Amino acid sequence: MKIVVAGGGAFGIKHLNGIKNIDGVEVEAVVGRRPEPTKKLAADFGVPHAFTDLDKALALPGIEAVILCTPTQMHASQAIQCMRAGLHVEVEIPVADSWADAEQVGKVQKETGVVCMVGHTRRFNPSHQWIHKKITAGELAIQQMDVQTYFFRRKNINAEGEPRSWTDHLLWHHAAHTVDLFQYQTGERVVTAHAVQGMKHPDLGIAMDMSIQLATENGKLCTLSLSFNNDGPLGTFFRYICDNGTYLARYDDLYTGYDEPVDVSKVDVSMNGIELQDREFFAAIKAGREPNSSIGQVLPCYEVLGQLETLLER
């Protein structure tokens, strides 16, 4: 399977590293914003083509699929571009920064029938997979999720400390992980959603602190605190408070409520959530099936985010 990876930043590199471990997939081209770094990226990973124009990459013979790791504001339009070119597409989270655009991506997927998957990596992290398997087996039921998403980011930089050409967002990017995971793990739709935000950064124009509260139809709760002002351990940390135990998920690792490690090494074929996400994308294409984290499955998350944005911007 010949594919294109668009976006040469931190997450483009994560995907390229993950794909190296997957048989039967060849990255035919990478696409980036600047010519020289994109050529270097291609050389580093042994990719034959480097472009600054997505159209040129899509026109290469034999391309079947595209992974989009481009700036958020480009995700929806590029996903639609790929689907209308007859190509399967995996678009990094978030699929859009508005409910209207996310909804449009869903409509185009139905029209074209190609695979459209969104990079909601938390569904694939072994830690969260372990919890999900326990829930589906009837061994756990979530009462509440308490989630902290904390970064120290007062300048426009990415996860590698490099300058960004776009601005990150607590609601449309970072909250999307938790809102989707909460509905996925509980198997219930959010029916109540509240949010407040702190002061907006004078240069970045975004809220630097945010608090979100969610409830499902059967009264399961999620409390999410987000900040770009946290000078301490960085990342997202999930506390699952269940009827039969409490668990702490820190990316691919899992601990009990008493901070005892839980062995999740046998949950899947890898401990790398991004690699597992990509494996699901390629497997769905080969099998002609809907992938986990398809656009159709994650649209309820973006509907909630749209409702929250309306509340926050009143």
C-alpha positions as CSV (number, residue, x, y, z in Angstrom):
1,M,0.0,0.0,0.0
2,K,1.5,3.3,-1.1
3,I,0.7,6.3,1.1
4,V,1.4,10.0,1.6
5,V,2.2,11.6,5.0
6,A,1.4,15.3,5.0
7,G,2.9,17.4,7.7
8,G,6.5,17.2,8.8
9,G,6.1,18.4,12.4
10,A,6.2,16.4,15.6
11,F,3.2,14.2,14.8
12,G,4.3,13.6,11.2
13,I,7.5,12.2,12.6
14,K,5.6,10.1,15.2
15,H,3.6,8.5,12.3
16,L,6.6,7.9,10.2
17,N,8.3,6.1,13.1
18,G,5.2,4.0,13.7
19,I,4.8,3.1,10.0
20,K,8.4,1.7,10.0
21,N,7.1,-1.2,12.1
22,I,4.1,-2.0,9.9
23,D,4.6,-4.5,7.0
24,G,3.0,-3.9,3.6
25,V,2.9,-0.1,3.8
26,E,5.3,2.2,1.9
27,V,5.4,6.0,2.4
28,E,5.8,7.3,-1.2
29,A,5.9,11.0,-0.3
30,V,6.0,13.5,2.5
31,V,4.5,16.9,2.2
32,G,5.7,19.9,4.3
33,R,5.5,23.7,4.4
34,R,9.2,24.4,3.8
35,P,11.2,22.7,1.0
36,E,14.5,22.0,2.7
37,P,13.2,20.6,6.0
38,T,10.8,18.4,4.0
39,K,13.6,17.1,1.8
40,K,15.6,16.3,4.9
41,L,12.7,14.5,6.5
42,A,12.2,12.4,3.3
43,A,15.9,11.5,3.3
44,D,15.9,10.6,7.0
45,F,13.1,8.1,6.5
46,G,14.0,6.9,3.0
47,V,10.9,8.4,1.4
48,P,11.3,8.9,-2.4
49,H,9.4,12.1,-2.8
50,A,9.2,15.4,-0.9
51,F,6.6,18.1,-1.8
52,T,5.3,21.4,-0.5
53,D,2.1,20.9,-2.6
54,L,-0.4,18.2,-1.5
55,D,-1.9,18.1,-5.0
56,K,1.4,16.9,-6.4
57,A,1.7,14.1,-3.8
58,L,-1.9,12.9,-4.4
59,A,-1.2,12.8,-8.2
60,L,1.6,10.2,-7.8
61,P,0.7,6.8,-9.4
62,G,-0.5,4.1,-7.1
63,I,-1.3,6.2,-4.0
64,E,-4.1,4.7,-1.9
65,A,-4.2,6.6,1.3
66,V,-3.1,9.8,3.1
67,I,-2.2,10.6,6.7
68,L,-2.8,14.3,7.5
69,C,-0.6,15.8,10.2
70,T,-1.0,19.3,9.0
71,P,-2.2,22.4,10.9
72,T,-5.7,22.1,12.5
73,Q,-7.2,24.8,10.3
74,M,-6.3,22.7,7.2
75,H,-7.7,19.3,8.4
76,A,-11.2,19.5,7.2
77,S,-10.5,20.9,3.7
78,Q,-7.6,18.6,3.1
79,A,-9.6,15.5,4.3
80,I,-12.3,16.4,1.9
81,Q,-9.8,17.0,-0.9
82,C,-8.3,13.5,-0.3
83,M,-11.7,11.8,-0.2
84,R,-12.9,13.4,-3.4
85,A,-9.7,12.3,-5.1
86,G,-10.8,8.7,-4.2
87,L,-8.2,8.3,-1.4
88,H,-8.6,6.9,2.1
89,V,-7.6,9.4,4.7
90,E,-6.5,9.4,8.3
91,V,-6.6,13.0,9.7
92,E,-4.9,13.8,13.0
93,I,-7.0,15.1,15.8
94,P,-9.0,17.4,15.6
95,V,-10.8,16.7,12.3
96,A,-11.9,20.4,12.3
97,D,-12.1,23.4,14.6
98,S,-15.8,23.9,14.1
99,W,-18.9,21.7,14.3
100,A,-20.0,22.7,10.8
101,D,-16.7,21.7,9.2
102,A,-16.6,18.4,11.1
103,E,-20.1,17.6,10.0
104,Q,-19.1,18.4,6.4
105,V,-16.3,15.9,6.5
106,G,-18.8,13.3,7.7
107,K,-21.1,14.0,4.8
108,V,-18.3,13.7,2.2
109,Q,-17.2,10.4,3.7
110,K,-20.8,9.1,3.2
111,E,-20.8,10.4,-0.4
112,T,-17.4,8.9,-1.4
113,G,-17.5,5.7,0.7
114,V,-13.7,5.8,1.4
115,V,-12.2,5.2,4.8
116,C,-12.0,8.4,6.8
117,M,-10.4,7.9,10.3
118,V,-9.6,10.6,12.9
119,G,-6.6,10.3,15.1
120,H,-8.2,9.9,18.5
121,T,-5.2,8.1,19.8
122,R,-6.6,7.6,23.3
123,R,-8.8,4.8,21.9
124,F,-5.6,3.0,21.0
125,N,-3.3,3.6,23.9
126,P,-2.8,0.2,25.6
127,S,-3.8,1.8,29.0
128,H,-7.2,2.9,27.7
129,Q,-7.6,-0.3,25.7
130,W,-7.1,-2.3,28.9
131,I,-9.9,-0.3,30.6
132,H,-12.2,-0.6,27.5
133,K,-11.8,-4.4,27.4
134,K,-12.7,-4.6,31.1
135,I,-15.8,-2.5,30.5
136,T,-17.0,-4.5,27.5
137,A,-16.4,-7.7,29.5
138,G,-18.7,-6.3,32.2
139,E,-15.9,-6.2,34.8
140,L,-15.8,-2.4,35.2
141,A,-18.3,0.5,34.9
142,I,-17.2,4.1,35.0
143,Q,-18.7,6.4,37.6
144,Q,-16.5,9.4,36.9
145,M,-13.5,10.4,34.9
146,D,-11.2,13.1,36.3
147,V,-8.8,14.4,33.6
148,Q,-6.0,16.9,33.7
149,T,-4.4,18.2,30.4
150,Y,-1.5,20.4,31.4
151,F,1.2,22.1,29.3
152,F,3.5,25.1,29.7
153,R,3.1,26.8,26.4
154,R,3.2,30.6,26.4
155,K,4.8,30.7,22.9
156,N,3.6,29.2,19.7
157,I,5.7,26.0,19.7
158,N,5.0,22.3,19.0
159,A,5.8,19.2,21.0
160,E,9.4,19.2,19.8
161,G,9.9,22.9,20.9
162,E,9.8,24.1,17.3
163,P,7.8,27.2,16.2
164,R,4.4,26.5,14.9
165,S,2.8,28.0,11.8
166,W,-0.6,27.8,13.5
167,T,-2.1,28.2,17.0
168,D,-3.0,25.2,19.2
169,H,-6.4,25.2,21.1
170,L,-7.4,23.8,24.4
171,L,-11.0,23.2,23.3
172,W,-10.8,22.0,19.7
173,H,-7.6,19.9,20.1
174,H,-6.9,18.9,23.7
175,A,-10.5,18.6,25.0
176,A,-11.4,16.6,21.9
177,H,-9.3,13.7,23.2
178,T,-11.2,13.5,26.5
179,V,-14.7,14.3,25.2
180,D,-14.4,11.5,22.7
181,L,-12.8,9.0,25.1
182,F,-15.4,9.7,27.7
183,Q,-18.3,8.8,25.3
184,Y,-16.3,5.8,23.9
185,Q,-15.5,4.3,27.3
186,T,-18.9,4.8,28.8
187,G,-20.8,3.9,25.6
188,E,-23.1,6.8,26.3
189,R,-23.8,10.2,24.8
190,V,-23.0,13.4,26.7
191,V,-26.3,15.2,27.4
192,T,-25.1,17.9,29.8
193,A,-22.0,20.0,29.0
194,H,-20.7,23.1,30.8
195,A,-17.4,25.1,30.4
196,V,-15.7,28.2,31.7
197,Q,-12.4,29.6,30.4
198,G,-9.8,32.0,31.8
199,M,-8.2,35.0,30.2
200,K,-7.1,34.9,26.6
201,H,-3.4,35.3,25.7
202,P,-2.8,38.9,24.3
203,D,-0.7,37.6,21.4
204,L,-2.0,34.0,20.8
205,G,-5.7,35.0,21.1
206,I,-6.7,31.8,22.9
207,A,-7.8,30.9,26.4
208,M,-4.9,29.6,28.4
209,D,-7.0,27.9,31.1
210,M,-10.3,26.0,30.8
211,S,-12.6,23.8,32.9
212,I,-15.2,21.4,31.4
213,Q,-17.9,19.4,33.1
214,L,-19.8,16.6,31.3
215,A,-22.6,14.2,32.2
216,T,-24.0,11.3,30.2
217,E,-27.6,10.2,29.9
218,N,-27.1,7.7,32.8
219,G,-25.3,10.2,35.1
220,K,-21.7,9.3,34.5
221,L,-19.5,12.3,35.0
222,C,-16.3,13.8,33.5
223,T,-14.4,16.7,34.9
224,L,-11.6,18.1,32.7
225,S,-9.1,20.7,33.6
226,L,-6.9,22.2,30.9
227,S,-4.1,24.7,31.0
228,F,-1.2,26.1,29.0
229,N,0.1,27.7,32.2
230,N,1.2,24.6,34.1
231,D,4.8,24.7,35.1
232,G,5.2,21.0,36.1
233,P,4.7,17.5,34.6
234,L,3.3,17.9,31.1
235,G,0.6,15.9,29.4
236,T,-2.8,14.4,30.0
237,F,-3.5,12.2,33.0
238,F,-6.8,10.3,33.4
239,R,-8.3,9.0,36.6
240,Y,-11.0,6.4,36.0
241,I,-13.2,6.1,39.1
242,C,-15.2,2.9,38.6
243,D,-17.5,0.6,40.5
244,N,-14.8,-2.0,40.8
245,G,-11.5,0.0,41.3
246,T,-9.8,3.2,40.4
247,Y,-7.2,3.4,37.6
248,L,-4.7,6.1,36.4
249,A,-3.8,6.2,32.7
250,R,-0.7,8.1,31.7
251,Y,-0.5,7.8,27.9
252,D,0.4,4.1,27.2
253,D,0.9,3.3,30.9
254,L,-1.6,2.3,33.5
255,Y,-1.6,2.3,37.4
256,T,-4.1,1.4,40.1
257,G,-5.5,4.1,42.3
258,Y,-2.6,3.4,44.7
259,D,-0.1,4.0,41.9
260,E,0.7,0.3,41.4
261,P,1.7,-0.5,37.8
262,V,-0.7,-2.5,35.7
263,D,0.8,-4.8,33.0
264,V,-0.6,-3.7,29.7
265,S,2.2,-5.1,27.6
266,K,0.0,-7.9,26.2
267,V,-3.0,-5.7,25.3
268,D,-2.0,-5.3,21.7
269,V,0.9,-5.9,19.3
270,S,2.7,-2.7,20.3
271,M,2.9,-0.3,23.2
272,N,2.9,2.7,20.8
273,G,-0.6,4.3,20.5
274,I,0.2,6.1,17.3
275,E,1.5,2.9,15.6
276,L,-1.6,1.0,16.8
277,Q,-3.8,3.8,15.4
278,D,-2.1,3.5,12.0
279,R,-2.4,-0.3,12.0
280,E,-6.1,0.1,12.5
281,F,-6.3,2.5,9.5
282,F,-4.4,0.2,7.1
283,A,-6.3,-2.9,8.3
284,A,-9.7,-1.2,7.8
285,I,-8.7,-0.2,4.2
286,K,-7.5,-3.8,3.4
287,A,-10.7,-5.3,4.9
288,G,-13.1,-2.7,3.4
289,R,-14.6,-2.0,6.8
290,E,-15.2,1.0,9.1
291,P,-12.3,1.7,11.4
292,N,-12.4,2.3,15.1
293,S,-12.3,6.1,15.4
294,S,-14.0,6.7,12.0
295,I,-15.4,10.1,11.3
296,G,-18.9,8.7,11.9
297,Q,-17.9,7.4,15.3
298,V,-16.2,10.6,16.5
299,L,-18.8,13.2,15.2
300,P,-20.7,13.2,18.6
301,C,-17.4,14.5,20.2
302,Y,-17.3,17.5,17.8
303,E,-21.0,18.2,18.3
304,V,-20.3,18.6,22.1
305,L,-17.3,20.8,21.4
306,G,-19.4,23.0,19.2
307,Q,-22.0,23.4,22.0
308,L,-19.2,24.2,24.5
309,E,-17.7,26.8,22.1
310,T,-21.1,28.5,21.9
311,L,-21.2,28.6,25.7
312,L,-17.7,30.0,26.0
313,E,-18.0,32.7,23.4
314,R,-21.3,34.2,24.6
